[in-house]
Amino acid sequence: MDLEARSLQPNVKAVLLAKLREYKSDLNNLKSEHKRLASANSNQAARDDLLESGMADAMSVSANQRGRLMMSTERLNESSDRIKESRRTMLETEELEQLHGVDDNISKSKKILTNMSRRMSRNKWIISSIIVVLVVAIALILYFKLSK
């Protein structure tokens, strides 16, 4: 995720990298808490101390930790969904930008073809005019030569 976030546009990248750092921090906290709980469960003396201090405290601590874990998991899932949505939006935006580029190219091509068509028509008129002038000149020359 870190590499993907770094390859995005600067305005999206800053937000995603900040969230990613926050999630990494949450993940590290949860890992350390998990290690602490795992070692506490494996340690029989710690288990005995916990039972001696009262079952009510253990249940409330466990419920509190479970609630925090559930909230963290939910936040992580929501953030993952936001990242997926942002990525999808980014891909759609890139597709639209490519379409705008194609539209610009088509517009330029249309202008070029229109200009070529105008030049072709103008050249036809010029050539036709020259031919008419030459035919009239030949007709006049023949008329004056034959009439003498």
Z-matrix of the N, CA and C atoms (Angstrom, degrees):
N
C 1 1.462
C 2 1.524 1 110.40
N 3 1.317 2 115.47 1 -35.31
C 4 1.457 3 119.93 2 -178.32
C 5 1.528 4 110.49 3 -62.08
N 6 1.333 5 117.06 4 -43.77
C 7 1.473 6 120.61 5 179.56
C 8 1.516 7 111.17 6 -66.84
N 9 1.317 8 117.12 7 -40.21
C 10 1.461 9 119.90 8 178.58
C 11 1.519 10 110.56 9 -63.95
N 12 1.322 11 117.38 10 -43.00
C 13 1.465 12 121.07 11 -179.31
C 14 1.520 13 110.73 12 -63.91
N 15 1.317 14 117.55 13 -37.77
C 16 1.470 15 120.71 14 -178.92
C 17 1.526 16 111.99 15 -69.63
N 18 1.336 17 117.57 16 -24.64
C 19 1.463 18 119.97 17 -177.56
C 20 1.527 19 112.60 18 -87.48
N 21 1.323 20 118.20 19 0.53
C 22 1.463 21 121.27 20 -178.28
C 23 1.528 22 110.71 21 -85.75
N 24 1.339 23 114.96 22 176.97
C 25 1.454 24 120.97 23 178.76
C 26 1.522 25 109.31 24 -65.68
N 27 1.344 26 117.78 25 151.58
C 28 1.474 27 121.48 26 -173.96
C 29 1.526 28 114.02 27 -57.36
N 30 1.332 29 118.95 28 -39.74
C 31 1.466 30 119.55 29 -177.28
C 32 1.532 31 111.29 30 -68.46
N 33 1.323 32 118.68 31 -34.39
C 34 1.463 33 122.24 32 178.95
C 35 1.524 34 109.29 33 -82.56
N 36 1.329 35 116.39 34 -34.98
C 37 1.457 36 121.47 35 -175.61
C 38 1.526 37 111.31 36 -61.33
N 39 1.326 38 118.56 37 -44.49
C 40 1.461 39 121.50 38 -177.27
C 41 1.531 40 111.26 39 -60.31
N 42 1.330 41 116.10 40 -44.15
C 43 1.470 42 120.31 41 -178.59
C 44 1.526 43 110.32 42 -66.14
N 45 1.335 44 115.66 43 -45.13
C 46 1.459 45 118.94 44 -177.13
C 47 1.529 46 111.75 45 -68.28
N 48 1.324 47 117.37 46 -37.49
C 49 1.463 48 119.39 47 178.56
C 50 1.526 49 111.45 48 -66.40
N 51 1.334 50 117.73 49 -37.52
C 52 1.464 51 120.83 50 177.12
C 53 1.528 52 110.32 51 -63.38
N 54 1.320 53 116.14 52 -44.69
C 55 1.467 54 119.53 53 178.87
C 56 1.524 55 110.27 54 -64.81
N 57 1.330 56 116.12 55 -39.55
C 58 1.455 57 120.01 56 -179.32
C 59 1.521 58 110.61 57 -63.14
N 60 1.347 59 117.70 58 -40.88
C 61 1.461 60 120.52 59 177.08
C 62 1.526 61 110.17 60 -62.45
N 63 1.326 62 116.28 61 -40.74
C 64 1.465 63 120.38 62 179.88
C 65 1.536 64 110.11 63 -63.09
N 66 1.329 65 116.09 64 -41.74
C 67 1.469 66 119.28 65 -178.85
C 68 1.528 67 110.98 66 -69.51
N 69 1.334 68 116.17 67 -36.74
C 70 1.466 69 118.56 68 177.24
C 71 1.524 70 110.17 69 -64.01
N 72 1.330 71 116.68 70 -40.11
C 73 1.460 72 121.01 71 178.01
C 74 1.521 73 110.28 72 -62.64
N 75 1.345 74 116.45 73 -45.72
C 76 1.467 75 120.10 74 178.11
C 77 1.524 76 110.54 75 -60.89
N 78 1.336 77 115.99 76 -41.82
C 79 1.460 78 120.17 77 -179.09
C 80 1.527 79 110.80 78 -63.88
N 81 1.325 80 117.24 79 -43.70
C 82 1.470 81 120.22 80 178.21
C 83 1.516 82 111.23 81 -63.05
N 84 1.345 83 117.29 82 -41.25
C 85 1.475 84 120.09 83 177.35
C 86 1.519 85 111.08 84 -61.93
N 87 1.324 86 115.65 85 -42.22
C 88 1.468 87 119.14 86 179.96
C 89 1.528 88 111.25 87 -67.54
N 90 1.337 89 116.84 88 -37.47
C 91 1.466 90 119.41 89 178.29
C 92 1.527 91 110.58 90 -63.94
N 93 1.339 92 116.16 91 -45.03
C 94 1.468 93 118.42 92 -179.53
C 95 1.529 94 110.17 93 -65.32
N 96 1.323 95 116.53 94 -38.79
C 97 1.468 96 119.47 95 177.85
C 98 1.525 97 110.53 96 -64.91
N 99 1.332 98 115.72 97 -38.90
C 100 1.471 99 120.31 98 178.72
C 101 1.527 100 110.36 99 -64.56
N 102 1.334 101 116.96 100 -43.06
C 103 1.460 102 120.27 101 178.95
C 104 1.536 103 110.62 102 -62.47
N 105 1.336 104 114.35 103 -41.77
C 106 1.460 105 118.57 104 179.87
C 107 1.521 106 110.19 105 -63.48
N 108 1.322 107 116.58 106 -43.24
C 109 1.466 108 119.75 107 179.74
C 110 1.517 109 111.40 108 -68.25
N 111 1.333 110 116.82 109 -37.90
C 112 1.460 111 120.07 110 -179.95
C 113 1.522 112 110.71 111 -66.16
N 114 1.316 113 115.62 112 -41.13
C 115 1.471 114 117.91 113 179.27
C 116 1.530 115 110.56 114 -70.28
N 117 1.329 116 116.11 115 -32.87
C 118 1.467 117 119.32 116 178.69
C 119 1.522 118 110.24 117 -67.88
N 120 1.334 119 115.98 118 -37.76
C 121 1.466 120 119.12 119 179.66
C 122 1.523 121 111.45 120 -69.70
N 123 1.337 122 116.78 121 -33.66
C 124 1.460 123 119.17 122 -178.87
C 125 1.527 124 111.66 123 -78.32
N 126 1.285 125 116.00 124 -19.83
C 127 1.467 126 120.36 125 -177.97
C 128 1.534 127 108.96 126 -90.55
N 129 1.310 128 116.37 127 110.50
C 130 1.469 129 120.99 128 -175.70
C 131 1.528 130 111.64 129 -65.51
N 132 1.317 131 117.78 130 -35.13
C 133 1.462 132 120.56 131 -179.17
C 134 1.530 133 110.54 132 -65.47
N 135 1.311 134 115.70 133 -40.55
C 136 1.462 135 119.04 134 178.22
C 137 1.520 136 109.73 135 -65.00
N 138 1.322 137 115.97 136 -35.37
C 139 1.462 138 120.34 137 178.49
C 140 1.529 139 110.71 138 -66.39
N 141 1.318 140 115.79 139 -41.53
C 142 1.464 141 119.51 140 178.19
C 143 1.527 142 111.26 141 -64.50
N 144 1.331 143 116.61 142 -42.13
C 145 1.464 144 120.72 143 177.61
C 146 1.524 145 110.82 144 -60.57
N 147 1.300 146 115.43 145 -40.40
C 148 1.455 147 120.29 146 -179.27
C 149 1.535 148 110.38 147 -64.83
N 150 1.314 149 116.22 148 -43.52
C 151 1.461 150 119.78 149 178.92
C 152 1.518 151 111.23 150 -65.85
N 153 1.322 152 117.21 151 -36.33
C 154 1.454 153 120.57 152 -179.35
C 155 1.520 154 111.97 153 -70.05
N 156 1.338 155 116.26 154 -33.56
C 157 1.463 156 118.56 155 -177.48
C 158 1.526 157 111.59 156 -72.47
N 159 1.271 158 116.78 157 -12.11
C 160 1.459 159 119.61 158 175.70
C 161 1.517 160 111.73 159 121.26
N 162 1.296 161 115.24 160 133.63
C 163 1.453 162 121.06 161 -178.61
C 164 1.518 163 111.17 162 -68.99
N 165 1.309 164 117.23 163 -29.89
C 166 1.471 165 119.95 164 -178.00
C 167 1.522 166 110.61 165 -64.24
N 168 1.333 167 116.35 166 -42.61
C 169 1.466 168 119.56 167 178.86
C 170 1.523 169 110.80 168 -63.55
N 171 1.324 170 116.68 169 -42.57
C 172 1.468 171 120.83 170 -179.04
C 173 1.520 172 110.97 171 -62.55
N 174 1.321 173 116.57 172 -41.29
C 175 1.467 174 120.00 173 -179.51
C 176 1.525 175 111.03 174 -66.96
N 177 1.328 176 116.19 175 -41.90
C 178 1.468 177 118.52 176 -178.80
C 179 1.526 178 110.73 177 -68.36
N 180 1.337 179 117.37 178 -39.10
C 181 1.467 180 120.78 179 177.46
C 182 1.520 181 110.08 180 -64.70
N 183 1.321 182 116.17 181 -45.07
C 184 1.461 183 120.70 182 180.00
C 185 1.535 184 110.80 183 -63.05
N 186 1.318 185 116.61 184 -42.85
C 187 1.465 186 120.47 185 179.32
C 188 1.533 187 110.17 186 -65.03
N 189 1.336 188 115.86 187 -40.14
C 190 1.459 189 120.42 188 178.61
C 191 1.529 190 110.40 189 -63.45
N 192 1.323 191 116.50 190 -45.88
C 193 1.461 192 120.55 191 179.47
C 194 1.528 193 111.01 192 -64.98
N 195 1.317 194 116.69 193 -39.96
C 196 1.459 195 121.05 194 179.04
C 197 1.529 196 109.99 195 -63.23
N 198 1.337 197 115.33 196 -41.54
C 199 1.468 198 119.70 197 178.97
C 200 1.523 199 111.48 198 -64.08
N 201 1.337 200 116.51 199 -43.30
C 202 1.473 201 119.99 200 178.13
C 203 1.521 202 110.89 201 -64.32
N 204 1.331 203 115.96 202 -40.04
C 205 1.452 204 120.42 203 178.65
C 206 1.529 205 110.90 204 -64.25
N 207 1.314 206 116.50 205 -42.81
C 208 1.471 207 120.44 206 178.67
C 209 1.528 208 110.71 207 -63.58
N 210 1.341 209 117.30 208 -41.48
C 211 1.466 210 120.86 209 178.58
C 212 1.523 211 110.65 210 -64.08
N 213 1.325 212 116.38 211 -42.22
C 214 1.464 213 120.35 212 179.54
C 215 1.528 214 110.86 213 -64.60
N 216 1.313 215 115.86 214 -42.11
C 217 1.463 216 120.06 215 178.03
C 218 1.518 217 110.83 216 -62.98
N 219 1.313 218 116.53 217 -42.52
C 220 1.460 219 120.84 218 179.22
C 221 1.529 220 110.79 219 -63.38
N 222 1.329 221 117.18 220 -43.64
C 223 1.469 222 121.00 221 178.24
C 224 1.520 223 110.86 222 -62.04
N 225 1.333 224 115.89 223 -40.20
C 226 1.458 225 120.63 224 178.94
C 227 1.528 226 110.76 225 -64.31
N 228 1.322 227 116.81 226 -43.23
C 229 1.470 228 120.74 227 178.16
C 230 1.527 229 111.44 228 -64.02
N 231 1.345 230 116.64 229 -42.31
C 232 1.462 231 119.87 230 178.41
C 233 1.516 232 111.10 231 -63.65
N 234 1.314 233 115.95 232 -40.52
C 235 1.465 234 119.84 233 179.45
C 236 1.521 235 110.74 234 -66.55
N 237 1.309 236 116.99 235 -39.93
C 238 1.469 237 120.53 236 177.05
C 239 1.520 238 110.04 237 -61.26
N 240 1.328 239 116.51 238 -42.46
C 241 1.464 240 120.09 239 177.97
C 242 1.527 241 110.96 240 -62.97
N 243 1.338 242 116.90 241 -41.05
C 244 1.469 243 120.08 242 178.52
C 245 1.523 244 110.91 243 -64.18
N 246 1.314 245 116.96 244 -40.21
C 247 1.463 246 120.75 245 178.80
C 248 1.532 247 109.99 246 -64.33
N 249 1.333 248 116.88 247 -43.52
C 250 1.472 249 120.01 248 177.82
C 251 1.521 250 110.71 249 -62.23
N 252 1.326 251 117.25 250 -42.55
C 253 1.467 252 121.41 251 178.97
C 254 1.525 253 110.63 252 -64.50
N 255 1.324 254 116.88 253 -41.01
C 256 1.466 255 120.78 254 178.51
C 257 1.523 256 110.44 255 -63.96
N 258 1.303 257 116.24 256 -41.40
C 259 1.474 258 120.26 257 178.61
C 260 1.527 259 110.44 258 -63.69
N 261 1.331 260 116.35 259 -42.90
C 262 1.467 261 119.71 260 179.38
C 263 1.526 262 110.06 261 -63.03
N 264 1.328 263 116.42 262 -42.68
C 265 1.467 264 120.92 263 178.71
C 266 1.527 265 110.57 264 -62.85
N 267 1.327 266 115.93 265 -40.96
C 268 1.456 267 120.38 266 179.07
C 269 1.527 268 110.92 267 -61.86
N 270 1.331 269 116.89 268 -43.69
C 271 1.462 270 120.55 269 179.41
C 272 1.524 271 111.21 270 -64.16
N 273 1.332 272 116.74 271 -39.89
C 274 1.466 273 120.07 272 177.26
C 275 1.521 274 110.81 273 -64.12
N 276 1.332 275 116.17 274 -40.36
C 277 1.461 276 120.55 275 179.14
C 278 1.522 277 110.70 276 -63.50
N 279 1.333 278 116.69 277 -41.98
C 280 1.464 279 119.93 278 178.09
C 281 1.521 280 110.71 279 -61.98
N 282 1.334 281 117.42 280 -40.70
C 283 1.462 282 120.68 281 178.66
C 284 1.532 283 110.43 282 -63.10
N 285 1.341 284 116.72 283 -41.60
C 286 1.463 285 120.00 284 179.14
C 287 1.520 286 111.19 285 -65.21
N 288 1.327 287 117.43 286 -38.95
C 289 1.459 288 120.67 287 178.46
C 290 1.521 289 110.34 288 -63.15
N 291 1.344 290 116.37 289 -39.85
C 292 1.463 291 119.54 290 178.20
C 293 1.520 292 110.26 291 -64.67
N 294 1.343 293 116.89 292 -39.04
C 295 1.465 294 119.67 293 178.88
C 296 1.522 295 111.10 294 -65.62
N 297 1.342 296 117.12 295 -38.46
C 298 1.466 297 120.15 296 177.49
C 299 1.526 298 109.81 297 -63.53
N 300 1.316 299 117.04 298 -38.83
C 301 1.460 300 121.38 299 177.62
C 302 1.517 301 110.68 300 -62.99
N 303 1.334 302 117.10 301 -41.28
C 304 1.466 303 121.33 302 178.03
C 305 1.525 304 109.63 303 -65.19
N 306 1.343 305 117.58 304 -42.61
C 307 1.464 306 120.69 305 177.99
C 308 1.521 307 111.17 306 -60.05
N 309 1.329 308 117.24 307 -42.83
C 310 1.464 309 121.04 308 178.38
C 311 1.525 310 110.82 309 -61.78
N 312 1.336 311 116.43 310 -42.52
C 313 1.462 312 120.22 311 179.53
C 314 1.527 313 111.11 312 -65.34
N 315 1.326 314 117.03 313 -39.64
C 316 1.467 315 120.65 314 178.42
C 317 1.521 316 110.11 315 -64.89
N 318 1.332 317 117.36 316 -41.45
C 319 1.463 318 120.87 317 178.62
C 320 1.531 319 110.70 318 -62.18
N 321 1.325 320 117.26 319 -43.16
C 322 1.462 321 120.57 320 178.60
C 323 1.528 322 110.30 321 -63.61
N 324 1.318 323 116.42 322 -42.84
C 325 1.465 324 120.41 323 179.60
C 326 1.521 325 110.78 324 -63.12
N 327 1.323 326 116.90 325 -39.89
C 328 1.461 327 120.74 326 179.14
C 329 1.531 328 110.21 327 -63.21
N 330 1.325 329 117.13 328 -42.62
C 331 1.469 330 120.42 329 178.57
C 332 1.522 331 110.72 330 -62.60
N 333 1.332 332 116.52 331 -43.90
C 334 1.464 333 120.44 332 179.87
C 335 1.526 334 110.57 333 -61.81
N 336 1.336 335 116.82 334 -45.62
C 337 1.472 336 120.17 335 179.95
C 338 1.529 337 111.53 336 -64.52
N 339 1.332 338 116.88 337 -37.54
C 340 1.469 339 120.20 338 178.17
C 341 1.531 340 109.94 339 -64.47
N 342 1.323 341 116.88 340 -44.04
C 343 1.469 342 120.19 341 178.17
C 344 1.525 343 111.08 342 -63.23
N 345 1.322 344 117.38 343 -40.82
C 346 1.466 345 120.22 344 178.10
C 347 1.516 346 111.01 345 -62.93
N 348 1.330 347 117.27 346 -40.42
C 349 1.465 348 121.53 347 179.30
C 350 1.527 349 110.31 348 -64.13
N 351 1.322 350 117.62 349 -42.11
C 352 1.467 351 121.07 350 178.24
C 353 1.526 352 110.79 351 -62.59
N 354 1.322 353 117.61 352 -45.53
C 355 1.463 354 121.17 353 179.47
C 356 1.522 355 110.75 354 -61.72
N 357 1.342 356 115.72 355 -41.54
C 358 1.460 357 119.86 356 179.54
C 359 1.530 358 110.38 357 -61.91
N 360 1.324 359 117.01 358 -44.35
C 361 1.471 360 120.19 359 178.91
C 362 1.523 361 110.52 360 -64.16
N 363 1.325 362 117.82 361 -42.30
C 364 1.459 363 121.98 362 179.36
C 365 1.524 364 110.41 363 -62.95
N 366 1.324 365 116.21 364 -42.54
C 367 1.469 366 119.56 365 178.59
C 368 1.529 367 111.57 366 -64.36
N 369 1.336 368 117.90 367 -37.39
C 370 1.477 369 120.94 368 177.05
C 371 1.522 370 110.30 369 -61.84
N 372 1.337 371 116.63 370 -42.99
C 373 1.472 372 120.38 371 179.84
C 374 1.524 373 110.93 372 -64.89
N 375 1.317 374 116.22 373 -41.51
C 376 1.467 375 119.57 374 179.69
C 377 1.521 376 110.68 375 -64.03
N 378 1.329 377 117.54 376 -46.37
C 379 1.464 378 121.08 377 179.58
C 380 1.523 379 110.35 378 -63.45
N 381 1.338 380 116.67 379 -42.79
C 382 1.470 381 119.92 380 178.85
C 383 1.529 382 110.61 381 -61.77
N 384 1.319 383 116.68 382 -40.86
C 385 1.473 384 120.43 383 179.22
C 386 1.522 385 110.52 384 -64.39
N 387 1.314 386 117.99 385 -42.48
C 388 1.468 387 121.15 386 178.81
C 389 1.525 388 110.43 387 -62.91
N 390 1.331 389 117.08 388 -42.64
C 391 1.470 390 120.65 389 178.86
C 392 1.521 391 110.24 390 -61.89
N 393 1.334 392 117.74 391 -43.69
C 394 1.469 393 121.33 392 179.94
C 395 1.529 394 109.84 393 -62.54
N 396 1.329 395 117.21 394 -43.91
C 397 1.470 396 120.82 395 -179.98
C 398 1.532 397 109.92 396 -62.60
N 399 1.344 398 116.66 397 -43.08
C 400 1.459 399 119.73 398 179.36
C 401 1.532 400 111.72 399 -64.87
N 402 1.314 401 118.14 400 -40.94
C 403 1.472 402 121.70 401 178.48
C 404 1.521 403 110.32 402 -63.83
N 405 1.345 404 116.95 403 -42.63
C 406 1.465 405 120.68 404 178.56
C 407 1.522 406 109.41 405 -64.46
N 408 1.345 407 117.54 406 -41.98
C 409 1.463 408 120.72 407 179.84
C 410 1.526 409 110.55 408 -63.50
N 411 1.330 410 118.12 409 -43.51
C 412 1.472 411 121.72 410 178.20
C 413 1.533 412 110.14 411 -63.69
N 414 1.315 413 116.61 412 -41.23
C 415 1.477 414 120.18 413 179.68
C 416 1.519 415 110.05 414 -64.06
N 417 1.333 416 118.49 415 -41.57
C 418 1.461 417 121.52 416 179.19
C 419 1.534 418 111.23 417 -65.86
N 420 1.336 419 115.03 418 -42.41
C 421 1.469 420 118.54 419 178.94
C 422 1.522 421 110.13 420 -62.28
N 423 1.324 422 117.66 421 -45.10
C 424 1.471 423 120.95 422 178.77
C 425 1.532 424 111.32 423 -63.93
N 426 1.290 425 117.53 424 -38.93
C 427 1.461 426 121.17 425 -179.50
C 428 1.535 427 110.71 426 -63.31
N 429 1.362 428 115.15 427 -46.79
C 430 1.454 429 118.22 428 -179.50
C 431 1.539 430 112.79 429 -69.75
N 432 1.323 431 118.71 430 -33.38
C 433 1.456 432 122.26 431 178.93
C 434 1.511 433 110.93 432 -70.99
N 435 1.314 434 116.62 433 -40.99
C 436 1.464 435 120.20 434 -177.05
C 437 1.535 436 111.86 435 -80.34
N 438 1.285 437 118.34 436 -25.35
C 439 1.437 438 119.49 437 -178.04
C 440 1.544 439 112.32 438 -79.31
N 441 1.271 440 122.65 439 -14.17
C 442 1.474 441 125.00 440 179.16
C 443 1.452 442 112.13 441 -88.56
